[in-house]
């Protein structure tokens, strides 16, 4: 019986190791996805800044066209000043010219403001593109390392699975099915030891008589609380 329990214990420890390796294996694609998403976020920032730069250029062009049109109109009015024949017409033209000067000044200020915004956008584009290039280089190196780690993990898993196959030769098939069933239903933990007088799986207190049976090591004992196989000591 001791030999059987030792095999179950070794099998549990081996499966724990395989589970840990598989968890690491499964985390690698997630990590790679996170790297990709980080680069995509940076690329979006660059494209957003470029989009704003295009909008600023478009708006500036519209304002400049409007300003040119106003200047043409103002020059036309100035020419008409020399052609009017009454003070009333002269004053009316001066009023129009003055209004156009005021509006033109506002447009010029607006154009200068857009130029400042465009300059800021250009700076952001330059900074974000440099950051994207740097992060892309880092991500490429990290992904290459992750691919290497993945190959190592798969190799380690294959070795342990081969070891597991060889180990199962010494385990009773009925007991093995029982082990596998418990392991599947108990989140991978089918075999546990006594911890402070309780089951190490569910922490249910073990009755004195059952504790004596565990110490005698004469038969397979399962926890009445969780159904896991209990051994006296985890060696």
Secondary structure, 3 states (H helix, E strand, C coil): CHHHHHHHHHHHHHHHHHHHHHHHHHHHHHHHHHHHHHHHHHHHHHHHHHHHHHHHHHHHHHHHHHHHHHHHHHHHHHHHHCCCCCHHHHHHHHHHHHHHHHHHHHHHHHHHHHHHHHHHHHHHHHHHHHHHHHHHHHHHHHHHHHHHHHHHHHHHHHHHHHHHHHHHHHCCHHHHHHHHHHHHHCCCCCEEEEECCEECCCCCECCHHHHHHHHHCCCCEECCCCCCEEECCCC
